[in-house]
Amino acid sequence: MSFKVKDYVTTKDDQRIYMIEKLDEKTVYLKGLTYRYKIVTTIDNITKASIDDVNKVLKKEQEEVEKFKATKPRSKNRMLYGTILHIDGDEEYLNSCMDLYKQMNVFANGIYIKEENIKDEIEKLVLDLTPDIVVITGHDLYNGKGIKDLDNYTNTKHYMEAVRRLRKHFSLDSVVVIVGACGSHFEALIASGANFSSSPKRINIHTYDPAIIAIKVATTSINQMVDFNQTLKYIENKKDSFGGIETKGKMKILL
């Protein structure tokens, strides 16, 4: 069986659907269809996914997103939502999240930067754009070889350093940080200064999960704590995927 870039496949190890990003004679580089997850495997370990299966996965994700869109605040008050800077190591996922922000009437700047380079650019970006909320995401992977060892995570160290550099300028209350991807080291990211982070149970998170949390923060009053349990209703794996600390919202009402 022949394969090409952008084919949808499954592996013999699991039934998740992936898209081929790159391949050679023996090795194939895969990205999750709806999960922020990348793996490298062999050509003989993959099988083409059926169009029906691909459409089922995409339909399920879209149904969940539509439920979240239905929560868009409707008020006669003149509200100023918090602004978002979304930095993403995956350009396709970034574009999907930007569409969601637009549909929810929340202003966001979206910037594609590879995970290992975010730390070098984040200070200037945040100082120039002055967002209320910063999302730092992309891909990550826990290899299962020891939950405490940061060397067992593909990008957690890069995320940690990005958060630390941001926190040199802004406190937990002044800029809300949402960080992480599939399998990230939750405790290390929170300790580095994140308000919300993946992944307490080292599991996969969906494309939209960080954006959903950012929108909830942006549309919650500065006088109220973000109702995180309410937000988790729109995240498939709930507290296994994301956790955080008590955080106030960033919405202001014009007087």
C-alpha positions as CSV (number, residue, x, y, z in Angstrom):
1,M,0.0,0.0,0.0
2,S,1.4,3.4,-1.0
3,F,1.1,6.5,1.2
4,K,1.6,10.2,0.6
5,V,1.7,13.4,2.7
6,K,-1.8,14.5,4.0
7,D,-3.2,10.9,3.9
8,Y,-5.3,10.0,6.9
9,V,-4.1,6.8,8.6
10,T,-4.4,4.8,11.8
11,T,-1.6,2.7,13.4
12,K,-1.6,-0.8,14.6
13,D,-1.0,0.5,18.1
14,D,-4.2,2.4,18.4
15,Q,-7.3,3.5,16.4
16,R,-6.7,7.2,16.6
17,I,-6.7,8.9,13.2
18,Y,-3.6,10.8,12.1
19,M,-2.5,12.8,9.1
20,I,0.8,12.1,7.4
21,E,3.1,15.2,7.7
22,K,6.3,13.7,6.2
23,L,7.5,10.3,5.2
24,D,10.4,8.5,3.6
25,E,11.0,4.9,2.6
26,K,10.7,3.5,6.2
27,T,9.6,6.2,8.5
28,V,6.4,8.3,8.7
29,Y,5.7,11.4,10.8
30,L,2.1,11.7,11.9
31,K,0.0,14.4,13.4
32,G,-3.3,13.8,15.2
33,L,-6.4,14.7,13.2
34,T,-8.1,16.4,16.2
35,Y,-5.5,15.9,18.9
36,R,-2.4,18.1,19.6
37,Y,-0.2,15.0,19.3
38,K,2.6,13.9,17.0
39,I,4.3,10.5,16.7
40,V,7.0,9.0,14.5
41,T,6.5,5.4,13.4
42,T,7.3,3.0,10.6
43,I,5.5,2.7,7.2
44,D,4.5,-0.9,8.0
45,N,2.8,0.2,11.2
46,I,0.1,2.3,9.5
47,T,-3.1,1.7,7.6
48,K,-5.2,4.1,5.6
49,A,-8.2,5.4,7.5
50,S,-11.6,5.3,5.7
51,I,-13.3,8.5,4.7
52,D,-16.3,7.5,6.9
53,D,-14.1,7.2,10.0
54,V,-12.4,10.5,9.3
55,N,-15.7,12.2,8.8
56,K,-17.1,10.7,12.0
57,V,-14.2,12.1,14.0
58,L,-14.5,15.5,12.4
59,K,-18.2,15.6,12.9
60,K,-17.9,14.7,16.6
61,E,-15.4,17.5,17.2
62,Q,-17.6,20.0,15.3
63,E,-20.6,19.0,17.4
64,E,-18.7,19.7,20.6
65,V,-17.5,23.1,19.2
66,E,-21.0,24.0,18.2
67,K,-22.2,23.4,21.8
68,F,-19.5,25.7,23.0
69,K,-20.4,28.4,20.5
70,A,-24.0,28.3,21.8
71,T,-22.6,29.7,25.1
72,K,-21.6,33.0,23.5
73,P,-22.7,35.7,25.9
74,R,-25.7,37.7,25.0
75,S,-26.1,40.9,27.0
76,K,-27.4,44.5,26.5
77,N,-24.4,45.8,28.4
78,R,-21.5,47.1,26.5
79,M,-18.7,44.6,27.3
80,L,-15.0,44.7,26.6
81,Y,-13.8,41.1,26.4
82,G,-10.2,40.3,27.3
83,T,-7.8,40.2,24.4
84,I,-5.8,37.0,23.5
85,L,-2.4,36.3,22.1
86,H,-2.5,32.7,20.8
87,I,1.0,31.3,20.0
88,D,0.8,27.9,18.3
89,G,3.4,25.4,17.1
90,D,0.9,24.0,14.6
91,E,-0.3,26.4,11.8
92,E,-3.4,24.4,10.9
93,Y,-4.6,24.1,14.5
94,L,-3.9,27.9,15.0
95,N,-6.1,28.7,12.0
96,S,-8.9,26.6,13.5
97,C,-8.7,28.3,16.9
98,M,-8.6,31.8,15.2
99,D,-11.9,30.9,13.5
100,L,-13.4,30.0,16.8
101,Y,-12.2,33.3,18.4
102,K,-13.8,35.2,15.6
103,Q,-17.1,33.4,15.9
104,M,-17.2,34.1,19.6
105,N,-16.5,37.8,19.0
106,V,-13.3,37.7,21.1
107,F,-10.3,39.6,19.7
108,A,-7.1,37.5,19.3
109,N,-3.7,37.7,17.6
110,G,-2.6,34.4,16.3
111,I,1.1,33.7,15.7
112,Y,2.7,30.4,14.4
113,I,6.0,29.7,16.1
114,K,7.6,26.3,16.5
115,E,7.6,25.2,20.1
116,E,11.3,25.4,20.6
117,N,11.4,29.0,19.4
118,I,8.5,30.4,21.4
119,K,10.8,31.3,24.4
120,D,12.9,33.5,22.2
121,E,10.1,35.6,20.9
122,I,7.5,35.7,23.7
123,E,8.8,38.7,25.7
124,K,8.7,41.0,22.7
125,L,5.4,39.8,21.5
126,V,3.6,40.3,24.9
127,L,5.3,43.6,25.5
128,D,4.3,44.9,22.0
129,L,0.7,43.4,21.8
130,T,-0.2,43.8,25.5
131,P,-2.7,40.9,25.6
132,D,-4.8,40.0,28.7
133,I,-4.5,36.3,28.0
134,V,-1.7,34.3,26.4
135,V,-2.1,30.8,24.9
136,I,1.1,28.8,24.4
137,T,0.4,25.5,22.7
138,G,1.2,23.2,19.8
139,H,2.4,19.7,20.3
140,D,4.0,17.7,23.1
141,L,4.5,14.0,23.9
142,Y,5.1,12.0,27.0
143,N,7.0,8.8,26.2
144,G,5.8,6.9,29.3
145,K,9.3,6.3,30.7
146,G,8.9,8.2,33.9
147,I,6.4,10.9,34.7
148,K,8.7,13.1,36.8
149,D,11.6,13.3,34.3
150,L,11.2,16.4,32.1
151,D,13.5,14.7,29.5
152,N,10.6,12.3,28.8
153,Y,8.5,15.1,27.3
154,T,9.1,16.5,23.8
155,N,8.2,20.2,24.3
156,T,7.4,20.7,28.0
157,K,10.8,22.3,28.7
158,H,10.2,24.8,25.9
159,Y,6.8,25.7,27.2
160,M,8.2,26.1,30.7
161,E,10.9,28.5,29.6
162,A,8.4,30.6,27.6
163,V,6.2,31.0,30.7
164,R,9.1,31.9,32.9
165,R,10.3,34.6,30.5
166,L,6.8,36.0,30.3
167,R,6.5,36.0,34.1
168,K,9.6,38.2,34.4
169,H,7.3,41.1,33.3
170,F,3.7,40.1,34.2
171,S,2.1,38.5,37.3
172,L,-0.4,35.7,37.5
173,D,-3.2,38.3,37.8
174,S,-2.1,40.8,35.1
175,V,-1.7,38.3,32.2
176,V,-3.5,34.9,32.3
177,V,-1.4,32.1,30.7
178,I,-2.8,28.9,29.3
179,V,-0.1,26.5,28.2
180,G,0.5,23.0,27.1
181,A,-0.4,20.3,24.6
182,C,-0.9,16.5,24.5
183,G,0.8,14.8,27.5
184,S,2.5,17.9,28.8
185,H,4.0,17.9,32.4
186,F,1.1,19.7,34.2
187,E,2.8,20.3,37.5
188,A,6.0,21.7,36.0
189,L,4.0,24.1,33.8
190,I,1.9,25.4,36.7
191,A,5.0,25.8,38.8
192,S,6.6,27.8,36.0
193,G,3.7,30.3,36.3
194,A,0.8,29.1,34.2
195,N,-2.8,29.8,35.3
196,F,-4.1,26.8,33.3
197,S,-2.2,23.9,31.9
198,S,-2.4,20.4,30.3
199,S,-2.2,17.5,31.0
200,P,-2.7,16.3,34.6
201,K,-3.1,12.7,33.4
202,R,-0.6,12.9,30.6
203,I,-3.3,12.3,28.0
204,N,-4.2,13.9,24.7
205,I,-6.0,17.2,24.4
206,H,-8.1,18.4,21.5
207,T,-7.3,21.2,19.0
208,Y,-9.7,23.7,20.6
209,D,-9.1,23.0,24.3
210,P,-6.7,25.8,25.0
211,A,-8.8,28.3,23.0
212,I,-12.0,27.3,24.8
213,I,-10.4,28.1,28.2
214,A,-9.0,31.4,26.8
215,I,-12.5,32.4,25.6
216,K,-13.9,31.6,29.0
217,V,-11.3,33.8,30.7
218,A,-11.9,36.6,28.2
219,T,-15.7,36.6,28.7
220,T,-15.7,36.3,32.5
221,S,-15.9,39.6,34.6
222,I,-12.7,40.9,36.2
223,N,-14.7,40.8,39.4
224,Q,-15.4,37.0,39.2
225,M,-13.4,33.8,39.3
226,V,-13.4,31.8,36.1
227,D,-15.9,29.0,36.4
228,F,-13.5,26.3,35.4
229,N,-15.9,23.4,36.1
230,Q,-18.3,25.0,33.6
231,T,-15.6,25.3,31.1
232,L,-14.6,21.7,31.4
233,K,-18.1,20.7,30.1
234,Y,-16.7,21.5,26.6
235,I,-13.4,19.7,27.0
236,E,-13.7,15.9,26.3
237,N,-11.5,14.5,29.0
238,K,-12.3,17.2,31.6
239,K,-9.8,17.4,34.5
240,D,-7.6,14.7,33.0
241,S,-6.8,17.0,30.1
242,F,-6.6,20.4,31.8
243,G,-6.2,21.9,35.3
244,G,-5.3,25.2,36.8
245,I,-5.5,27.7,39.7
246,E,-8.1,30.1,40.8
247,T,-8.1,32.9,38.2
248,K,-10.2,36.0,37.7
249,G,-11.7,36.9,34.3
250,K,-10.7,39.7,32.0
251,M,-14.0,41.1,30.8
252,K,-14.8,44.8,31.6
253,I,-18.1,46.6,31.3
254,L,-18.2,50.1,29.9
255,L,-19.9,52.6,32.3
